[in-house]
Structure formats: C-alpha cells, structure tokens
Amino acid sequence: MITANASPVFVKAPAEKGVAAFVTDFLMGGVSAAVSKTAAAPIERVKLLIQNQDAMIKTGRLSEPYKGIGDCF
C-alpha cells in the first residue's frame, strides 16, 4: 500500500556506452544473424521443395513426388 507521505524514488539512467561497446554489440548481432541464417537455409530449402513438388511434377522437373525430407537431399 502506498501512503500519501511516501517519498519519490529516483533511479539513475544507465551510463552511456562508448563507441567500442556499440561496435562490439553491432558485430555480435551480425555474426549471430549470419550463423542463424546459415543453419536455417537447408531446412528452408527442403520446405520449399516439398511445397512446390506438385508444380515441379507438372512441368517435368521432378519425376515422382518426394516420399520424405530425406529425398530432398
């Protein structure tokens, strides 16, 4: 319960980070994005192949439907 005579509480803002900290954070974000995209690319390719297999069969680019994700490799 807050009473009428409670004194206000002030919190200091965090200190400004320098340019070196910004560059480090920026590079770490870039590296993590590159790693995640590289890891997800094969999974995304398999998904697209399975989604488009009907069109690929109709155009003659695929002779029979994929039986599972192992057939996509």
N, C-alpha and C positions, 0 to 999 in steps of 0.2 A: 504494500500500500504506500502510495506517495503522499507525504504530508505537505501542507502549504509552506512550511518553513524549511523545506529541503533545499540545500544549496546546489546550484548547477554544477555539472561535471563536464569538464572540457578535456578533449583528447587531442593530443598533438597529431598533426598530419605526418605521415611517413616522410622521411628525408628524401630529397630528390636524388635519383640515381644519376651517376655520371654517364658520359658517352660510352665508356668501356663496358659498363653494365648493359646499356642498350644494345650495343653491338653483339655482346655475348648472347643476350636473350633473342635477338633477331636471328643470329646464326643457328642457335639451338632449335628455334622454331622451323627454320628452313631445312635443317637436317632431319628433324622428326617428320616433316611433311614428305620429304623425299623417301625416307625409309617406309613410311606407311603406304605411299603410292606404289612403290616397288613391290611390296608384299601383297597388295590387293590386286595388282594388274592381272596375274594369271587367273585369279578367281573371277574377275570381271570378264575376261575373255571367254572362259567356259560358259558363264551365264549368257553372254551374247550369242555364242554358237548354238546353245540349246534353244534359246528363244527364236532364233532365225532359221532353224533347221528345216521348217516346212517350206519357206521361200527358197532355200538353197536346193531342196529336192526338186521343186517345180522348175527351177532354172537349169537343173542338171549339174550343179556344182557339188552335189552330195548324192551318192548312190542309194544309201539307206539311212534311216533315222539312227541317231545316237541311242545306244542302249543304256548309257550312264555317263557319268563325268569322266570315267577312265577312257572312253572312246574319243574324247575331245583332244587328247594329247597325242 
